[in-house]
Amino acid sequence: MTGATGRAAPGQGTGPSPAPAWRAPAATRSNALPAGAWWLWALGLATAASRTTNPLLLGLLVGVAGYVVAARRTDAPWARSYGAFIKIGLFVIGVRLLFSVFLGSPVPGTHVLFTLPEVPLPDWAKGVRIGGRVTAEQLLFALYDGAKLATLLICVGAANSLANPARLLKSLPGALYEAGVAVVVAMTFAPNMVTDVVRLRTARRLRGRATGGIGAVLQIGLPVLEGALERSVAVAASMDARGYGRTAQVPAAVRHTTNVLTLGGLLGVCAGTYGLLAAQGAVYGLPLLIAGLAAAMAGLRLGGARSVRTRYRPDRWGVRAWLVAGSGAAVAVAMIWAGSADPAALHPGVVPLTAPVLPLWPAAAVLIGLLPALVAPVPPSPTGFEEQV
């Protein structure tokens, strides 16, 4: 019974209240997002990053990717690789700046910061210099260029941290199964190796041993390589037990047609993608990409006849998966349109030196990439979730 105030009497629990309909549910095996949705979302952000050198927009893209990763990643080994991609991005920026300092830059500048001794080169090496003066304009140009490449790597790292490689393998067509297994093994090798390095460094630190220096690196590297070889042998044994590489017999004409369609389609996809990423190829990029996708899909459909494998519990694309993939596509489309409407806002000038300005509506379009943090299922317990998947 309840009292006059409407409260439940002692000992009569009402049970947990149901979550609101708009709130993302807890992730389970049945409603987990397909890995392809995460990759499409990340590739959309990467496409947007390739269209701008504005450091404010690039920083916003990195922040969006980082927030989604922090909100929706699990505790699997591959989910811990996002920090490694950030470090790689910072390394790329540093290397780009060093190249600009020591090898020069075609960007003219008047604000000389310092001058290095210049190495004389023969006449046949005109246009190339080593050393010389270093200007603020060339360093700023190198910083913008390196930041763009670093953002691309970080977006790929976000997809690698959120997408389960095993689920991605299940989504591949039968014709790409063998290549997909090789890619998945390569994608899981690096995160596992990073985990082994962290574990061994922690163990050495607890024992009071040094974790830096050449000697420590050699002592840590040997167990890491040994663990990698053991995992390789275990993977090879499991693949052999499951009949990996077994194919069906198909006519020679079908095989040749499959090869032509697949290779031609992939070439068309590469050329069309380059056209979309390059500012000059936006006209022919989309038609070539569509034609390449059609040819590649036809080739993969024919090539799937050689595969005799079955698919257990295939991933299904629901509304949430389409929202995640669509948010990345929306960011890419908005940035491409902004590049044609107002290119100066996406590419701040360095000659003369000008401070970058944050364009409002492209920045608002980038914020659409936060949608996965709201609609994607929430892993309730990272360890338990990975055991279910």
ZICOR-V985324 format. One record per helix or strand of 3 or more residues. SS is the DSSP state (H for helix, E for strand). FROM is the first residue (numbers start at 0). TO is the last residue. If there is no record, write none. Layout:
BEGIN
{{SS,FROM,TO} {SS,FROM,TO}}
END
This chain:
BEGIN
{{H,34,49} {H,54,71} {H,76,79} {H,81,102} {E,111,118} {H,122,124} {E,129,134} {H,135,161} {H,164,170} {H,173,205} {H,213,240} {H,251,276} {H,278,305} {H,318,340} {H,342,345} {H,359,374} {H,381,387}}
END
